[in-house]
């Protein structure tokens, strides 16, 4: 699975490591991603999402159903079938 949050769409960005002598080498800044299972009450099923810490805060604030609808509207989740059902 790619390193992209399914709720917020956050993904890795590139930057530089800067040494003491100010020599620059490329590096990646990866998002704080983890896999978590949620019970989706509206569909009466368990789902597994790859989300960032910011995505988890969004789910806690607005609820799972609203967060999934927002992610689908913004294009981060293409379809309900993209959510892995277990």
N, C-alpha and C positions, 0 to 999 in steps of 0.2 A: 504494500500500500504506500502511496506517496505521502510525503510529509506536508499535508494540507489539512487544516481544520475544516470539518464538514459543516460547522455552524457559522464561523466568522470568515472563513476563506483565508486565514493567515497562512503564509508559507515562508520558506527560507528566503532570506535576502543575502546579498553578498556585500562584503566590505573588505577592509584591510586589517591585518595584524601590523602594528607599528612597534618596532623594536626600540630600544633605548637610543640607538644610533639613527632612528627615524627611517630605517629601511622598511619598505612596505611589501608585504606578501598577501595574496588573496586568501580569504577565509569565508566561511558561511556562518550566518547567524540563524540557527534553527529555532522554530517556535517550540513552546513548552507543550508538546503533544502527549496524550495518553489515550488509551482505549478504555471506554467505560460502558457498562450496560445500564440501560434505563428501562423502566416499565412505562410504555406508552398507553395511558388509560383509554384514550379515544379509540385506539385500534385494538385494545385488549391483547397486547403482545409485548414481549421483550425485544428491544433493539440494541444493537451495539454500534456506538459512534466513536470515531477518532476525533477528539476535540482538544482544543487548547484550554488553558486555564481561563482565558477571557471568555471562551465559549461556554464553559461551565458556569461562570458568573452570569452570563446572559440567560442560561437555562434556569438558574435559581431565581433571577429577577422576574422574567416574563412567563416562565413555564415551558415545558417541553414542546407542546403542540404549537405554541406561538413562535418559538425559536425555529422549529422545523419549517413552518410556513414562511418565515422570514428568509431562511436560508434557501428555500426553493425559489422564492421571488427574486432574490439577489443572484441566483444561478450557482450557488455553492453545492446544492443538492439537486441533481437533475430529475430524479424520480423517487418515489417511495421505494421502488425496487432496488435503488442504490444503497439503501439502508440495509445492512446485513441483519436478517431475522434469525433469531435463535430461540 
